[in-house]
Amino acid sequence: MPPLFRRFILLFHLLRYGARLLWLAAPRDHKLHWIATLVTRMHEAGSPAGLQSALPQLGPLAAAFAQSLSEHPELAAGTLHDAIDAVAHLEDLLPPQAVEHALAAAFGRPLATIFESIDLVPTQNGFAEQIHTARLAVSATTPASSHRDVSIKLVRTGQLRQLGDDAALLRWAARWVERMSGAARRLQVRSLADAFCDDLLRRFDLRAEAANLSQTGHHFAGDERLLIPDVIWDLCTDHTLALRHVTSLPATDLAGLAEHRVNLARLATHLVEVVAQQAFEHGFFHAALDARRVRVSIEPDTLGRLVLTDFARMSSLSSDERAFFVHGATALFEQDYGRLADLHREAGHVPHTTRTEMLEAELRVRSEAHFAAHPHDRSAGELFHHLLHAVQPFDGGVSPRLAAAQRAFEEAEALARALHPGVNTWHIARTILADIARRDLGHRGWLRRLSHELPHLAQMMPRIPQLAARYLQQQHDQHASREQRQLLADVGREYRRTRVLLWACAICGGVLGAWAMLVVR
């Protein structure tokens, strides 16, 4: 459907169903008065607070939703992705012939030359993608581990194209809303729509997902707790992603895991450790981690290892953000609220006028109840929530990436307790973060920071003689300029003295001449 025609269709349905929704939501006795009041308040809403004051006319649910999005705008993207996952099973699958044609077109050659066998019926179905299993032919490129069984994620181009049209339509609507509304310009609706669409389309960027998976595999190379499938780069295109196939079960399938004799207590411990290290040591983590994206290998060689899926939505922490969380959480575990308050101020999470003792008191009030609970009942994820959000009463805030890392850890902690209720996630988190902080402050951290500076030093070393000569020249020029200024000052002073003396002589000569003339008379 042409984008322009779809825009008119959308506008028609928006007006039709929007008006009907307002009419049904209005009270029965005074519908017109209620709608007029709502329109007036929406027109007068010049800020998020004003908009929230108008939305209660639609009911408590809309008001709560608007307030949540105004406080946590990053939740909008998560809500959309959750909605996409919820309706994924309703999407129509490609028939086998269409799958074969799409794969052959993506690879640029017949499937018989690549695979010994391939299942054209998908094993998993997503909103715009589906996953097939296949076995590589002997002549085909195989991964380094020599595993020939692969999983292929195929993007359905028709739905992806429609999604792109919808994203363009959303950008068009946001642009027109900004032109027509000053409040929308102040809220920067267009930039919000651009970020929203970019995050949505990034979900289906298979090359980026392959790169994210490969980097995670590099971070956890040789780790016996986690299994990262090998990427088969020769079979990765804009519409396909090929990985080593791993036979696994969902982490929530407790009966199946028990049947394969997986140690659930050890699995729960590994889950918390891996997610904490992923976010706060490597600074590269799943931005939408939940139970659906955690699986467990049941293959004989890798039995009981974690298998994380869906690497499309990843996020990263900067070195400053990672250092703040690691050392801030360590201070919080030690109940050193003063040091944590100083870390918040140094990181710029609160205005510079915020009093340290007030922030320290807020952290203490929020956190002490967690330390009073039984060790096995303590929640490190909830404590980390207070670590980040205790600055909100002071008109402060942390970056959305830090909040996403905290939510990922909280999801991992909840899943770990579902796997094994007796797991002490508090102790695990404290140990992991203390170890990371110790390495940051120890000789290893010093050497790592020095290694980061070595490339800059390597560029500066050959220039040191030139810089030294330039510095000495500047010092000489400054010294010479000081001497010149002193000489000019002395000359000016002598000039002023000479001028005063000449004037004095002239005046005295005039006085003496006048006196002599009077005496002669």
PyMOL commands that set and color helices and strands:
alter all, ss='L'
color gray80, all
select helices_A, chain A and resi 3-25+31-44+48-58+60-71+75-86+88-90+96-107+111-113+157-180+182-187+189-202+206-219+233-235+254-259+264-280+291-293+300-302+319-333+337-347+356-372+375-377+380-389+392-394+400-419+425-441+443-520
alter helices_A, ss='H'
color red, helices_A
select strands_A, chain A and resi 115-118+124-125+129-136+149-155+240-244+248-250+284-286+294-297+306-308+314-316
alter strands_A, ss='S'
color yellow, strands_A
deselect
rebuild
show_as cartoon
